[in-house]
Amino acid sequence: LMSSCGVGGGLVQPGSSLRPSCAASGFTLDDYVIGWFRQAPGKEREGVACISVSAEVTYYADSVKGRFTISSDNAKNTVFLQMNSLKPEDTAVYYCAAASLDRGWVSFFLGDMDSWGKGTQVTVSS
């Protein structure tokens, strides 16, 4: 359901910005909750941002609040994660994932999504 998240990752210096994206296929964003997760080596997977396009509601983990913005382009059926003021601790593989609205936001907080995109590596280092 979620296409590769391979666009938008990379190696950047602290303070820089990146904008990974994920394209959805086979469903429309309005019917799903879309989340971005990350996993760093040796750490548990963390849900960093989530959006309900139909409800126009977003959620951000405290670790990224004020720096990351999740958004969607419904015409392109694509979800973006604008990441500003990147820090070395943001280094991780980032994944997007979708869960149907009837499962609700609980799916995101439990990390139990219906479909996962391929991850994209984000490395923040000087």
Contacts in CASP RR format, 6 or more apart in sequence:
PFRMAT RR
TARGET T0000
AUTHOR 0000-0000-0000
METHOD contacts of the structure
MODEL  1
LMSSCGVGGGLVQPGSSLRPSCAASGFTLDDYVIGWFRQAPGKEREGVAC
ISVSAEVTYYADSVKGRFTISSDNAKNTVFLQMNSLKPEDTAVYYCAAAS
LDRGWVSFFLGDMDSWGKGTQVTVSS
1 24 0 8 1.000
1 25 0 8 1.000
1 26 0 8 1.000
1 27 0 8 1.000
1 98 0 8 1.000
1 114 0 8 1.000
1 115 0 8 1.000
2 22 0 8 1.000
2 23 0 8 1.000
2 24 0 8 1.000
2 25 0 8 1.000
2 96 0 8 1.000
2 97 0 8 1.000
2 98 0 8 1.000
2 115 0 8 1.000
2 116 0 8 1.000
2 117 0 8 1.000
3 22 0 8 1.000
3 23 0 8 1.000
3 24 0 8 1.000
3 25 0 8 1.000
3 117 0 8 1.000
4 22 0 8 1.000
4 23 0 8 1.000
4 117 0 8 1.000
4 118 0 8 1.000
4 119 0 8 1.000
5 20 0 8 1.000
5 21 0 8 1.000
5 22 0 8 1.000
5 94 0 8 1.000
5 95 0 8 1.000
5 96 0 8 1.000
5 117 0 8 1.000
5 118 0 8 1.000
5 119 0 8 1.000
5 120 0 8 1.000
6 20 0 8 1.000
6 118 0 8 1.000
6 119 0 8 1.000
6 120 0 8 1.000
7 20 0 8 1.000
7 21 0 8 1.000
7 120 0 8 1.000
8 18 0 8 1.000
8 19 0 8 1.000
8 20 0 8 1.000
8 21 0 8 1.000
8 120 0 8 1.000
9 18 0 8 1.000
9 20 0 8 1.000
9 94 0 8 1.000
9 120 0 8 1.000
9 121 0 8 1.000
9 122 0 8 1.000
10 18 0 8 1.000
10 120 0 8 1.000
10 121 0 8 1.000
10 122 0 8 1.000
10 123 0 8 1.000
11 123 0 8 1.000
11 125 0 8 1.000
12 18 0 8 1.000
12 86 0 8 1.000
12 122 0 8 1.000
12 123 0 8 1.000
12 124 0 8 1.000
13 124 0 8 1.000
13 125 0 8 1.000
13 126 0 8 1.000
14 86 0 8 1.000
14 87 0 8 1.000
14 88 0 8 1.000
14 124 0 8 1.000
14 125 0 8 1.000
14 126 0 8 1.000
15 84 0 8 1.000
15 85 0 8 1.000
15 86 0 8 1.000
15 87 0 8 1.000
15 124 0 8 1.000
16 86 0 8 1.000
16 124 0 8 1.000
17 82 0 8 1.000
17 83 0 8 1.000
17 84 0 8 1.000
17 85 0 8 1.000
17 86 0 8 1.000
18 83 0 8 1.000
18 86 0 8 1.000
18 122 0 8 1.000
19 80 0 8 1.000
19 81 0 8 1.000
19 82 0 8 1.000
19 83 0 8 1.000
20 36 0 8 1.000
20 80 0 8 1.000
20 81 0 8 1.000
20 83 0 8 1.000
20 94 0 8 1.000
20 96 0 8 1.000
20 120 0 8 1.000
20 122 0 8 1.000
21 78 0 8 1.000
21 79 0 8 1.000
21 80 0 8 1.000
21 81 0 8 1.000
22 34 0 8 1.000
22 78 0 8 1.000
22 79 0 8 1.000
22 96 0 8 1.000
22 117 0 8 1.000
23 76 0 8 1.000
23 77 0 8 1.000
23 78 0 8 1.000
24 32 0 8 1.000
24 34 0 8 1.000
24 77 0 8 1.000
24 78 0 8 1.000
24 79 0 8 1.000
24 98 0 8 1.000
25 77 0 8 1.000
27 98 0 8 1.000
28 74 0 8 1.000
28 77 0 8 1.000
29 53 0 8 1.000
29 54 0 8 1.000
29 72 0 8 1.000
29 74 0 8 1.000
29 77 0 8 1.000
29 79 0 8 1.000
30 53 0 8 1.000
30 54 0 8 1.000
30 74 0 8 1.000
31 54 0 8 1.000
31 100 0 8 1.000
31 101 0 8 1.000
32 53 0 8 1.000
32 98 0 8 1.000
32 99 0 8 1.000
32 100 0 8 1.000
32 101 0 8 1.000
32 114 0 8 1.000
33 50 0 8 1.000
33 51 0 8 1.000
33 52 0 8 1.000
33 98 0 8 1.000
33 99 0 8 1.000
33 100 0 8 1.000
33 101 0 8 1.000
33 103 0 8 1.000
33 104 0 8 1.000
33 105 0 8 1.000
33 107 0 8 1.000
33 108 0 8 1.000
34 50 0 8 1.000
34 51 0 8 1.000
34 53 0 8 1.000
34 70 0 8 1.000
34 72 0 8 1.000
34 79 0 8 1.000
34 96 0 8 1.000
34 97 0 8 1.000
34 98 0 8 1.000
35 47 0 8 1.000
35 49 0 8 1.000
35 50 0 8 1.000
35 51 0 8 1.000
35 70 0 8 1.000
35 79 0 8 1.000
35 96 0 8 1.000
35 97 0 8 1.000
35 98 0 8 1.000
35 99 0 8 1.000
35 108 0 8 1.000
35 113 0 8 1.000
36 47 0 8 1.000
36 48 0 8 1.000
36 49 0 8 1.000
36 50 0 8 1.000
36 68 0 8 1.000
36 70 0 8 1.000
36 79 0 8 1.000
36 81 0 8 1.000
36 94 0 8 1.000
36 95 0 8 1.000
36 96 0 8 1.000
36 97 0 8 1.000
37 45 0 8 1.000
37 46 0 8 1.000
37 47 0 8 1.000
37 48 0 8 1.000
37 94 0 8 1.000
37 95 0 8 1.000
37 96 0 8 1.000
37 97 0 8 1.000
37 111 0 8 1.000
38 45 0 8 1.000
38 46 0 8 1.000
38 47 0 8 1.000
38 48 0 8 1.000
38 90 0 8 1.000
38 92 0 8 1.000
38 93 0 8 1.000
38 94 0 8 1.000
38 95 0 8 1.000
38 122 0 8 1.000
39 45 0 8 1.000
39 46 0 8 1.000
39 92 0 8 1.000
39 93 0 8 1.000
39 95 0 8 1.000
40 89 0 8 1.000
40 91 0 8 1.000
40 92 0 8 1.000
40 93 0 8 1.000
43 92 0 8 1.000
45 95 0 8 1.000
45 111 0 8 1.000
46 61 0 8 1.000
46 63 0 8 1.000
46 92 0 8 1.000
47 61 0 8 1.000
47 108 0 8 1.000
47 111 0 8 1.000
48 60 0 8 1.000
48 61 0 8 1.000
48 63 0 8 1.000
48 64 0 8 1.000
48 68 0 8 1.000
48 81 0 8 1.000
48 94 0 8 1.000
49 58 0 8 1.000
49 59 0 8 1.000
49 60 0 8 1.000
49 61 0 8 1.000
49 64 0 8 1.000
49 68 0 8 1.000
49 69 0 8 1.000
49 70 0 8 1.000
49 81 0 8 1.000
50 58 0 8 1.000
50 59 0 8 1.000
50 70 0 8 1.000
50 105 0 8 1.000
50 108 0 8 1.000
51 57 0 8 1.000
51 58 0 8 1.000
51 59 0 8 1.000
51 70 0 8 1.000
51 71 0 8 1.000
51 72 0 8 1.000
51 79 0 8 1.000
52 58 0 8 1.000
52 101 0 8 1.000
52 105 0 8 1.000
53 72 0 8 1.000
53 74 0 8 1.000
54 101 0 8 1.000
58 70 0 8 1.000
59 105 0 8 1.000
59 108 0 8 1.000
60 66 0 8 1.000
60 68 0 8 1.000
60 70 0 8 1.000
63 89 0 8 1.000
64 83 0 8 1.000
64 90 0 8 1.000
67 83 0 8 1.000
67 84 0 8 1.000
67 85 0 8 1.000
67 86 0 8 1.000
68 81 0 8 1.000
68 82 0 8 1.000
68 83 0 8 1.000
68 84 0 8 1.000
69 81 0 8 1.000
69 82 0 8 1.000
69 84 0 8 1.000
70 79 0 8 1.000
70 80 0 8 1.000
70 81 0 8 1.000
70 82 0 8 1.000
71 79 0 8 1.000
71 80 0 8 1.000
71 82 0 8 1.000
72 78 0 8 1.000
72 79 0 8 1.000
72 80 0 8 1.000
73 79 0 8 1.000
73 80 0 8 1.000
79 96 0 8 1.000
81 94 0 8 1.000
81 96 0 8 1.000
83 90 0 8 1.000
83 122 0 8 1.000
86 122 0 8 1.000
86 124 0 8 1.000
87 124 0 8 1.000
88 124 0 8 1.000
88 125 0 8 1.000
88 126 0 8 1.000
89 124 0 8 1.000
90 122 0 8 1.000
90 124 0 8 1.000
91 122 0 8 1.000
91 123 0 8 1.000
91 124 0 8 1.000
91 125 0 8 1.000
92 122 0 8 1.000
93 119 0 8 1.000
93 120 0 8 1.000
93 121 0 8 1.000
93 122 0 8 1.000
94 119 0 8 1.000
94 120 0 8 1.000
94 121 0 8 1.000
94 122 0 8 1.000
95 116 0 8 1.000
95 117 0 8 1.000
95 118 0 8 1.000
95 119 0 8 1.000
95 120 0 8 1.000
96 116 0 8 1.000
96 117 0 8 1.000
96 119 0 8 1.000
97 111 0 8 1.000
97 113 0 8 1.000
97 114 0 8 1.000
97 115 0 8 1.000
97 116 0 8 1.000
97 117 0 8 1.000
98 113 0 8 1.000
98 114 0 8 1.000
98 115 0 8 1.000
99 107 0 8 1.000
99 108 0 8 1.000
99 112 0 8 1.000
99 113 0 8 1.000
99 114 0 8 1.000
100 107 0 8 1.000
100 114 0 8 1.000
103 112 0 8 1.000
103 114 0 8 1.000
106 112 0 8 1.000
107 113 0 8 1.000
107 114 0 8 1.000
END
